[in-house]
């Protein structure tokens, strides 16, 4: 059942992203794809995660992760919520609290108890007295639980803005 749902989710994801790749992007105006109400609920968990980081609260952000969460960032891997909380949550929170980020594009799909939310953002400001101007892409996979949507996988990638 999970494998079938995952395959359906993957196929739907690829089809849903096709028009977004061709869409013109403007950092000033976010492009938000039409998402089902279930996908919008999953996106609220993503937004809550980022809001916690922006407040400098890495532990509140980690609370939105599933225990078995898998986080990929810059070629590194953290294989659980506990590992993320112990290693990068604090640094991610310090960075997010110091440097504002603006959502520029988002899409997502929910299928039963699984959802993916793909976001693009631009981060500008200063961190440790150095200028920051980065474009970030993020994919989050979420699982619906009795306690709400929990993030089971994060993949972050960023580059210097053009």
SULCORRA-V205412 format. One record per residue. N is the residue number from 1. RES is the residue in three letters. SS is DSSP state (a for helix, b for strand, c for the rest). Layout:
BEGIN
N:RES:SS, N:RES:SS
END
This chain:
BEGIN
1:UNK:c, 2:UNK:a, 3:UNK:a, 4:UNK:a, 5:UNK:a, 6:UNK:a, 7:UNK:a, 8:UNK:a, 9:UNK:a, 10:UNK:a, 11:UNK:a, 12:UNK:a, 13:UNK:a, 14:UNK:a, 15:UNK:a, 16:UNK:a, 17:UNK:a, 18:UNK:a, 19:UNK:a, 20:UNK:a, 21:UNK:a, 22:UNK:a, 23:UNK:c, 24:UNK:c, 25:UNK:c, 26:UNK:b, 27:UNK:c, 28:UNK:c, 29:UNK:b, 30:UNK:c, 31:UNK:b, 32:UNK:b, 33:UNK:c, 34:UNK:c, 35:UNK:c, 36:UNK:c, 37:UNK:a, 38:UNK:a, 39:UNK:a, 40:UNK:a, 41:UNK:a, 42:UNK:a, 43:UNK:a, 44:UNK:a, 45:UNK:a, 46:UNK:a, 47:UNK:a, 48:UNK:a, 49:UNK:a, 50:UNK:a, 51:UNK:a, 52:UNK:a, 53:UNK:a, 54:UNK:a, 55:UNK:c, 56:UNK:c, 57:UNK:c, 58:UNK:a, 59:UNK:a, 60:UNK:a, 61:UNK:a, 62:UNK:a, 63:UNK:c, 64:UNK:c, 65:UNK:b, 66:UNK:b, 67:UNK:b, 68:UNK:b, 69:UNK:b, 70:UNK:b, 71:UNK:b, 72:UNK:b, 73:UNK:b, 74:UNK:c, 75:UNK:c, 76:UNK:b, 77:UNK:b, 78:UNK:b, 79:UNK:c, 80:UNK:c, 81:UNK:a, 82:UNK:a, 83:UNK:a, 84:UNK:a, 85:UNK:a, 86:UNK:a, 87:UNK:a, 88:UNK:c, 89:UNK:a, 90:UNK:a, 91:UNK:a, 92:UNK:a, 93:UNK:a, 94:UNK:a, 95:UNK:a, 96:UNK:a, 97:UNK:a, 98:UNK:a, 99:UNK:c, 100:UNK:c, 101:UNK:b, 102:UNK:b, 103:UNK:b, 104:UNK:b, 105:UNK:b, 106:UNK:b, 107:UNK:b, 108:UNK:b, 109:UNK:b, 110:UNK:b, 111:UNK:b, 112:UNK:c, 113:UNK:c, 114:UNK:b, 115:UNK:b, 116:UNK:b, 117:UNK:b, 118:UNK:b, 119:UNK:b, 120:UNK:b, 121:UNK:b, 122:UNK:b, 123:UNK:b, 124:UNK:b, 125:UNK:b, 126:UNK:b, 127:UNK:b, 128:UNK:c, 129:UNK:c, 130:UNK:b, 131:UNK:b, 132:UNK:b, 133:UNK:b, 134:UNK:b, 135:UNK:b, 136:UNK:b, 137:UNK:b, 138:UNK:b, 139:UNK:b, 140:UNK:b, 141:UNK:b, 142:UNK:b, 143:UNK:b, 144:UNK:b, 145:UNK:b, 146:UNK:c, 147:UNK:c, 148:UNK:b, 149:UNK:b, 150:UNK:b, 151:UNK:b, 152:UNK:b, 153:UNK:b, 154:UNK:b, 155:UNK:b, 156:UNK:b, 157:UNK:b, 158:UNK:b, 159:UNK:b, 160:UNK:b, 161:UNK:c, 162:UNK:c
END
